[in-house]
Amino acid sequence: MNDDPVRIIITGGTFDKHYDELRGELTFKDSHLPEIIAKARIVSPVALEIVQLIDSLHMTDEHRELVRAACERAAERRIVITHGTDRMAETARFLGPLGINKTIVLTGAMVPYQIFGSDALFNLGSAFMASRLLPPGVYVAMNGRTFPWQDVRKDYERGVFRPAEE
């Protein structure tokens, strides 16, 4: 049984958006990951690290450098990155060629965790399991599928992730 510790690197995205009742919009306040881990009943060792809480539409290569540095300094060999879905494939393509000798799985949510019908729990569970089963490399886990970093794209028309050429 693989019970290696997993580091979850938090970058923001829809996964961690809060509904601000006063402003009537989705904003960032703090991460939902401690609550999500409890609800998902993950009992394996997990370390949480907030790198940033931003919408991925605002993610730059400078932000990706912070993610890269967090991956490289992590003691854990298995890493899940929560990320906004709009730029997730770009971050995977940024990390993939670096050859970091760890299993790194990016995931996100199309619907915020706090909203009924969110896919956050399912996607986190899928990414967590993928990080346990896949060899070192960079992957995206969304919609019950796992994609290698060089073969993934977001299908904006259907709201799902697909192979790059499909």
Residue, then its C-alpha position, 0 to 999 in steps of 0.5 A: m500500500n502506498d501511504d507516501p505523504v502528499r503535499i497539496i500546493i494551493t494557488g487559488g482558482t475556482f476551487d478556493k473562491h468564496y461568495d462575498e454576500l456584501r459585494g455579490e461576487l466570488t473572491f478569495k479569503d482563505s483556502h477551503l482545503p482543510e475542510i475539503i480534506a476532512k470531508a473527503r476523509i483523507v487519512s494519509p499524511v497531507a501537508l498544505e502550502i498556500v503559494q498564492l490565492i489568485d484567479s488563474l486568468h491572472m497567473t503569470d510566469e512569475h507566479r508559475e516560478l513560485v509554484r516551481a520553487a514550491c515543488e522543488r523544495a517540497a520534501e514530499r515526492r507526491i504533489v497535488i496543485t490546486h489551480g484555476t482551470d483557465r490556465m491549468a494546462e499552461t502551468a502544466r506545460f511550464l512545469g513538465p519540461l523542467g524534469i522535476n523528479k516528483t509526481i505532480v498532479l494539477t487539478g481544479a474545479m469548474v464550480p466553486y467548492q461552496i456552491f452546490g454541485s461543485d466538482a472540487l471534492f471529486n477532482l481533488g480525490s482523483a488528483f490525490m489518487a493519481s499522485r499515488l499511482l502515477p510515475p514521476g512527471v506532471y499531469v492534469a487530473m480533471n473530470g475523472r481523467t488524467f492527462p500528461w502535461q503535453d497532451v491536455r487542453k480545456d474544452y471551453e464549449r463543453g466545460v471539460f478537459r480533453p487531450a490536446e488533439e481531440 
